[in-house]
Amino acid sequence: MNADAKTAAEMVFRQESGRILATLIRFSGSFDRAEEAMQEAFSAALMSWPEKRIPQNPAAWITAAAHRKVIDQSRREKTRQERQDSLRYETETFAHPGSGESDEAFMHFPDDRLRLIFTCCHPALRPEAQVALTLKTLGGLTISEIAKAFLISEATVAQRIVRAKRKIEGAGIPYEVPPADRLPGRLASVQAVIYLIFNEGYIATAGDHLIRTDLCAEAIRLGRVLCELLPHEPENMGLLALMLLHDSRRDARRCISELRRGRRHERRPGKRFDID
């Protein structure tokens, strides 16, 4: 059961950590508090699930546990009333997304991950910080993976992420999809980051797998959401089409890679024989 619980927790982390973290950031208003709460929730799961049982919806269990951690943090910091008001407002907006004007619908688009991307890609942040923060929080990449992908040191990546978080909280950058009149200026950065997430999935810089299908699927999903949000933007359609084209070839790419590995393995004994 311990192994089963660990496997289930790892699967939830790989597939759902971006969505869970985005939801927690909306609740807490803080990257650091959200990350801490999610880590505590996963630790609690590893302790609870082996003794009891793996819940029917592990991701929902983690989200609920982390949500309680966020509330506990707010109480300890004596800001419970402020957070409850914020949560109540967000809950009412989410429950009635079409009740306001058109700009309000853009500002409260019911997808926390898309809100998170637009927050991470705010013009107040440097482009390299936008990319690093988004890949870390939404893409689920480790600092080491980001550093390898961009051929920079892990310390540099960590510094960029810390500075970006401080900038968002210090400047009070809102956690929202911006109104329609401000979307064009932010869209290029969002498109670039979504494609970087897909690219890291399609050509994984770390790990045991040639392709990380979870990252590819998340990038494609976000690309579809962008097309729904701005259906008349041709670059959104082009981005989605490009990702779908590459994704349709992933099985063939795996087969070619395996064939090449097999041929290299077959040639090795012959080469050694010739040299001897």
VOPAGU-2260 file (C-alpha; in pm, 1 decimal, decimal comma):
REM VOPAGU-2260
SITE   aa  ch    i         X         Y         Z
SITE  MET   A    0       0,0       0,0       0,0
SITE  ASN   A    1     289,5     235,4      72,3
SITE  ALA   A    2     418,5     187,7    -280,5
SITE  ASP   A    3      68,8     236,7    -422,7
SITE  ALA   A    4      22,8     558,8    -225,2
SITE  LYS   A    5     358,8     692,6    -337,0
SITE  THR   A    6     282,6     607,1    -700,6
SITE  ALA   A    7     -58,0     776,9    -680,8
SITE  ALA   A    8      92,7    1088,7    -523,2
SITE  GLU   A    9     364,9    1105,7    -787,6
SITE  MET   A   10     107,5    1071,8   -1064,7
SITE  VAL   A   11    -105,8    1351,7    -919,5
SITE  PHE   A   12     200,7    1572,5    -890,2
SITE  ARG   A   13     304,7    1513,6   -1252,0
SITE  GLN   A   14     -42,0    1556,0   -1399,6
SITE  GLU   A   15    -219,8    1800,6   -1168,5
SITE  SER   A   16      37,4    2006,7    -975,6
SITE  GLY   A   17      10,8    2300,1   -1217,1
SITE  ARG   A   18    -366,5    2320,3   -1183,6
SITE  ILE   A   19    -356,4    2275,1    -805,0
SITE  LEU   A   20     -88,6    2539,2    -761,0
SITE  ALA   A   21    -273,0    2786,6    -982,8
SITE  THR   A   22    -589,2    2740,6    -776,1
SITE  LEU   A   23    -398,2    2787,1    -450,5
SITE  ILE   A   24    -232,2    3104,5    -576,5
SITE  ARG   A   25    -576,9    3244,6    -649,9
SITE  PHE   A   26    -690,8    3155,8    -300,4
SITE  SER   A   27    -384,2    3280,2    -114,6
SITE  GLY   A   28    -257,7    3561,8    -334,1
SITE  SER   A   29      96,6    3436,4    -281,6
SITE  PHE   A   30     323,4    3204,9    -478,5
SITE  ASP   A   31     525,0    3106,0    -172,0
SITE  ARG   A   32     224,9    3030,1      49,4
SITE  ALA   A   33      61,6    2829,5    -229,9
SITE  GLU   A   34     375,9    2623,1    -291,0
SITE  GLU   A   35     421,6    2559,9      81,6
SITE  ALA   A   36      58,9    2452,1     121,9
SITE  MET   A   37      79,1    2215,0    -175,1
SITE  GLN   A   38     398,9    2056,7     -42,2
SITE  GLU   A   39     239,0    2006,6     299,4
SITE  ALA   A   40     -68,6    1851,5     137,5
SITE  PHE   A   41     141,7    1599,5     -55,2
SITE  SER   A   42     331,4    1514,8     264,4
SITE  ALA   A   43       1,2    1463,1     443,4
SITE  ALA   A   44    -116,9    1236,5     161,0
SITE  LEU   A   45     190,9    1015,3     189,6
SITE  MET   A   46     117,4     974,6     560,7
SITE  SER   A   47    -260,1     933,0     535,7
SITE  TRP   A   48    -319,2     724,0     225,3
SITE  PRO   A   49    -120,6     413,8     333,0
SITE  GLU   A   50    -307,0     398,6     666,9
SITE  LYS   A   51    -652,5     462,2     524,4
SITE  ARG   A   52    -689,1     428,8     149,0
SITE  ILE   A   53    -615,5     619,0    -167,4
SITE  PRO   A   54    -914,0     851,2    -226,2
SITE  GLN   A   55   -1131,5     810,5    -532,1
SITE  ASN   A   56   -1016,2    1152,3    -657,4
SITE  PRO   A   57    -658,5    1201,4    -531,1
SITE  ALA   A   58    -618,8    1542,4    -697,4
SITE  ALA   A   59    -931,7    1675,0    -526,4
SITE  TRP   A   60    -804,6    1539,5    -192,9
SITE  ILE   A   61    -471,1    1720,6    -238,3
SITE  THR   A   62    -644,9    2042,0    -342,8
SITE  ALA   A   63    -879,1    2036,3     -43,1
SITE  ALA   A   64    -596,7    1957,3     200,4
SITE  ALA   A   65    -379,3    2233,8      57,1
SITE  HIS   A   66    -673,2    2475,2      68,2
SITE  ARG   A   67    -706,8    2407,2     441,8
SITE  LYS   A   68    -333,8    2470,1     482,4
SITE  VAL   A   69    -373,2    2807,9     311,9
SITE  ILE   A   70    -654,8    2900,6     548,0
SITE  ASP   A   71    -442,1    2796,0     846,7
SITE  GLN   A   72    -157,3    3010,9     719,4
SITE  SER   A   73    -390,1    3308,5     685,3
SITE  ARG   A   74    -514,6    3262,4    1039,4
SITE  ARG   A   75    -161,7    3248,5    1174,3
SITE  GLU   A   76     -80,0    3571,1     994,4
SITE  LYS   A   77    -393,9    3738,8    1132,4
SITE  THR   A   78    -535,6    3807,4     787,8
SITE  ARG   A   79    -822,0    3559,6     794,3
SITE  GLN   A   80   -1098,7    3811,9     731,0
SITE  GLU   A   81    -919,8    3962,3     434,0
SITE  ARG   A   82    -858,0    3621,8     281,0
SITE  GLN   A   83   -1215,1    3505,4     343,2
SITE  ASP   A   84   -1349,8    3814,7     168,1
SITE  SER   A   85   -1117,0    3747,3    -124,1
SITE  LEU   A   86   -1219,1    3381,2    -137,2
SITE  ARG   A   87   -1588,0    3468,6    -119,7
SITE  TYR   A   88   -1550,3    3719,3    -402,9
SITE  GLU   A   89   -1360,2    3473,4    -621,0
SITE  THR   A   90   -1609,9    3197,0    -549,0
SITE  GLU   A   91   -1905,3    3415,2    -645,8
SITE  THR   A   92   -1728,5    3526,3    -965,1
SITE  PHE   A   93   -1641,4    3167,5   -1058,2
SITE  ALA   A   94   -1999,0    3053,2    -994,8
SITE  HIS   A   95   -2141,2    3324,7   -1221,3
SITE  PRO   A   96   -1874,4    3389,5   -1486,2
SITE  GLY   A   97   -2116,9    3536,4   -1736,4
SITE  SER   A   98   -2301,0    3772,9   -1503,6
SITE  GLY   A   99   -2085,8    4081,5   -1566,2
SITE  GLU   A  100   -1982,1    4288,5   -1861,8
SITE  SER   A  101   -1762,6    4148,8   -2136,9
SITE  ASP   A  102   -1443,3    4288,8   -1982,2
SITE  GLU   A  103   -1536,0    4133,6   -1647,4
SITE  ALA   A  104   -1565,9    3797,7   -1820,5
SITE  PHE   A  105   -1211,3    3837,6   -1948,0
SITE  MET   A  106   -1079,6    3942,7   -1607,3
SITE  HIS   A  107   -1235,8    3643,3   -1432,9
SITE  PHE   A  108   -1199,0    3375,9   -1696,6
SITE  PRO   A  109   -1269,6    3043,2   -1519,4
SITE  ASP   A  110    -932,4    2881,4   -1565,3
SITE  ASP   A  111    -677,8    2936,5   -1292,2
SITE  ARG   A  112    -388,0    2813,8   -1502,5
SITE  LEU   A  113    -455,8    3069,8   -1773,5
SITE  ARG   A  114    -474,3    3342,9   -1509,0
SITE  LEU   A  115    -142,6    3222,7   -1375,1
SITE  ILE   A  116      22,8    3242,3   -1717,8
SITE  PHE   A  117     -95,3    3599,1   -1772,2
SITE  THR   A  118      25,1    3692,6   -1423,1
SITE  CYS   A  119     366,7    3537,0   -1483,9
SITE  CYS   A  120     387,1    3711,8   -1822,6
SITE  HIS   A  121     307,2    4058,8   -1691,8
SITE  PRO   A  122     501,1    4336,3   -1873,4
SITE  ALA   A  123     652,8    4446,6   -1541,0
SITE  LEU   A  124     859,6    4126,4   -1540,1
SITE  ARG   A  125    1164,5    4071,1   -1757,8
SITE  PRO   A  126    1108,5    3815,7   -2038,6
SITE  GLU   A  127    1357,5    3565,6   -1894,9
SITE  ALA   A  128    1185,2    3589,2   -1555,9
SITE  GLN   A  129     845,1    3534,0   -1719,4
SITE  VAL   A  130     966,3    3213,8   -1881,1
SITE  ALA   A  131    1141,9    3075,6   -1573,3
SITE  LEU   A  132     851,9    3147,3   -1337,4
SITE  THR   A  133     589,8    3000,7   -1570,8
SITE  LEU   A  134     786,3    2685,0   -1645,4
SITE  LYS   A  135     845,8    2633,6   -1272,6
SITE  THR   A  136     495,0    2699,5   -1141,0
SITE  LEU   A  137     273,9    2590,8   -1429,7
SITE  GLY   A  138     492,9    2357,0   -1630,3
SITE  GLY   A  139     611,5    2173,7   -1319,8
SITE  LEU   A  140     974,9    2179,9   -1433,4
SITE  THR   A  141    1247,4    2171,9   -1172,1
SITE  ILE   A  142    1508,7    2444,1   -1149,7
SITE  SER   A  143    1762,3    2194,5   -1281,4
SITE  GLU   A  144    1548,7    2115,7   -1588,6
SITE  ILE   A  145    1496,1    2484,5   -1666,3
SITE  ALA   A  146    1868,2    2552,6   -1630,9
SITE  LYS   A  147    1952,8    2268,4   -1870,4
SITE  ALA   A  148    1690,8    2382,0   -2121,3
SITE  PHE   A  149    1837,8    2734,2   -2140,4
SITE  LEU   A  150    2203,7    2646,4   -2076,7
SITE  ILE   A  151    2233,7    2864,0   -1766,4
SITE  SER   A  152    2321,9    2790,3   -1405,4
SITE  GLU   A  153    2066,7    2669,1   -1153,5
SITE  ALA   A  154    2153,2    2963,9    -929,1
SITE  THR   A  155    2059,9    3206,4   -1207,8
SITE  VAL   A  156    1725,0    3034,8   -1261,1
SITE  ALA   A  157    1650,7    3036,7    -887,4
SITE  GLN   A  158    1733,7    3407,7    -861,7
SITE  ARG   A  159    1506,6    3492,0   -1154,1
SITE  ILE   A  160    1216,0    3303,5    -998,9
SITE  VAL   A  161    1261,1    3461,8    -655,4
SITE  ARG   A  162    1284,0    3812,6    -801,9
SITE  ALA   A  163     977,6    3756,2   -1019,0
SITE  LYS   A  164     770,4    3641,5    -720,1
SITE  ARG   A  165     879,1    3943,0    -518,0
SITE  LYS   A  166     794,7    4173,8    -805,8
SITE  ILE   A  167     445,9    4028,3    -842,5
SITE  GLU   A  168     367,6    4057,0    -472,2
SITE  GLY   A  169     546,5    4388,9    -417,5
SITE  ALA   A  170     387,6    4559,7    -717,5
SITE  GLY   A  171      45,3    4408,4    -648,7
SITE  ILE   A  172      22,2    4256,0    -994,7
SITE  PRO   A  173    -333,9    4121,0   -1022,1
SITE  TYR   A  174    -401,7    3753,0   -1069,9
SITE  GLU   A  175    -623,6    3778,5   -1374,4
SITE  VAL   A  176    -665,8    3747,4   -1747,7
SITE  PRO   A  177    -648,0    4115,6   -1850,4
SITE  PRO   A  178    -937,4    4301,0   -2012,7
SITE  ALA   A  179    -976,3    4272,6   -2388,7
SITE  ASP   A  180    -811,3    4607,7   -2464,8
SITE  ARG   A  181    -489,9    4498,3   -2288,0
SITE  LEU   A  182    -472,3    4143,8   -2418,0
SITE  PRO   A  183    -279,0    4205,8   -2744,0
SITE  GLY   A  184      21,7    4349,0   -2558,9
SITE  ARG   A  185      42,6    4046,4   -2334,4
SITE  LEU   A  186     -46,9    3775,3   -2581,1
SITE  ALA   A  187     292,8    3728,2   -2748,1
SITE  SER   A  188     463,0    3643,5   -2417,6
SITE  VAL   A  189     188,0    3399,4   -2325,2
SITE  GLN   A  190     208,7    3227,4   -2663,7
SITE  ALA   A  191     587,1    3198,3   -2632,1
SITE  VAL   A  192     567,8    3043,3   -2286,5
SITE  ILE   A  193     299,9    2793,6   -2391,6
SITE  TYR   A  194     518,1    2683,5   -2681,1
SITE  LEU   A  195     820,3    2653,2   -2449,4
SITE  ILE   A  196     618,1    2423,9   -2224,4
SITE  PHE   A  197     526,6    2212,6   -2527,6
SITE  ASN   A  198     884,6    2214,5   -2652,3
SITE  GLU   A  199    1017,9    2092,8   -2317,8
SITE  GLY   A  200     763,0    1812,7   -2330,2
SITE  TYR   A  201     840,2    1717,0   -2690,5
SITE  ILE   A  202    1218,6    1732,6   -2649,4
SITE  ALA   A  203    1268,2    1662,4   -2279,5
SITE  THR   A  204    1598,4    1794,8   -2148,2
SITE  ALA   A  205    1591,0    1568,3   -1841,1
SITE  GLY   A  206    1431,2    1247,0   -1719,5
SITE  ASP   A  207    1404,0     894,6   -1853,7
SITE  HIS   A  208    1151,5     965,8   -2128,6
SITE  LEU   A  209    1215,0    1106,1   -2475,0
SITE  ILE   A  210     878,0    1286,3   -2464,6
SITE  ARG   A  211     691,2    1418,8   -2159,5
SITE  THR   A  212     331,7    1374,7   -2272,1
SITE  ASP   A  213     195,5    1553,9   -1964,0
SITE  LEU   A  214     367,0    1880,0   -2062,4
SITE  CYS   A  215     263,7    1843,4   -2427,6
SITE  ALA   A  216     -97,7    1783,5   -2328,4
SITE  GLU   A  217    -100,4    2081,8   -2090,2
SITE  ALA   A  218      44,8    2315,1   -2354,1
SITE  ILE   A  219    -211,2    2198,6   -2611,3
SITE  ARG   A  220    -492,9    2244,2   -2360,3
SITE  LEU   A  221    -380,1    2599,4   -2285,5
SITE  GLY   A  222    -350,4    2666,2   -2657,7
SITE  ARG   A  223    -713,2    2559,6   -2701,5
SITE  VAL   A  224    -818,9    2788,9   -2417,3
SITE  LEU   A  225    -640,0    3080,6   -2584,7
SITE  CYS   A  226    -828,7    3007,4   -2907,2
SITE  GLU   A  227   -1157,0    3009,0   -2715,8
SITE  LEU   A  228   -1062,3    3331,8   -2539,3
SITE  LEU   A  229    -953,1    3509,6   -2858,7
SITE  PRO   A  230   -1100,8    3316,8   -3153,4
SITE  HIS   A  231   -1010,4    3585,4   -3408,4
SITE  GLU   A  232    -637,2    3590,1   -3332,1
SITE  PRO   A  233    -471,0    3393,1   -3615,0
SITE  GLU   A  234    -149,1    3340,6   -3416,5
SITE  ASN   A  235    -341,7    3148,7   -3151,7
SITE  MET   A  236    -473,3    2913,6   -3419,1
SITE  GLY   A  237    -126,8    2885,9   -3570,4
SITE  LEU   A  238      28,5    2800,4   -3234,5
SITE  LEU   A  239    -231,0    2532,7   -3165,6
SITE  ALA   A  240    -194,7    2387,1   -3516,8
SITE  LEU   A  241     184,4    2371,4   -3481,5
SITE  MET   A  242     164,6    2188,9   -3149,5
SITE  LEU   A  243     -96,7    1945,6   -3277,1
SITE  LEU   A  244     113,7    1873,4   -3585,6
SITE  HIS   A  245     420,4    1787,3   -3378,5
SITE  ASP   A  246     213,1    1593,3   -3126,6
SITE  SER   A  247      63,7    1378,3   -3403,1
SITE  ARG   A  248     416,5    1262,4   -3490,1
SITE  ARG   A  249     530,4    1170,1   -3139,0
SITE  ASP   A  250     467,3     794,3   -3172,9
SITE  ALA   A  251     662,1     784,6   -3498,6
SITE  ARG   A  252     940,0     982,7   -3332,8
SITE  ARG   A  253     957,5     730,7   -3049,1
SITE  CYS   A  254     977,2     440,4   -3296,1
SITE  ILE   A  255    1255,6     606,2   -3495,8
SITE  SER   A  256    1448,8     677,0   -3177,2
SITE  GLU   A  257    1413,9     316,4   -3061,7
SITE  LEU   A  258    1524,4     185,0   -3402,5
SITE  ARG   A  259    1831,1     406,7   -3396,9
SITE  ARG   A  260    1921,4     289,8   -3048,7
SITE  GLY   A  261    1880,4     -70,6   -3159,2
SITE  ARG   A  262    2103,5     -23,3   -3463,1
SITE  ARG   A  263    2374,4     142,8   -3256,3
SITE  HIS   A  264    2358,7    -147,4   -3012,6
SITE  GLU   A  265    2387,1    -400,5   -3296,1
SITE  ARG   A  266    2686,3    -223,5   -3451,4
SITE  ARG   A  267    2894,1    -206,9   -3134,4
SITE  PRO   A  268    3015,4    -570,1   -3129,9
SITE  GLY   A  269    3115,5    -549,7   -3497,0
SITE  LYS   A  270    3316,1    -232,8   -3440,6
SITE  ARG   A  271    3501,5    -382,3   -3149,9
SITE  PHE   A  272    3576,8    -696,8   -3357,5
SITE  ASP   A  273    3718,3    -490,2   -3645,0
SITE  ILE   A  274    3940,8    -287,5   -3414,5
SITE  ASP   A  275    4074,5    -597,3   -3243,4
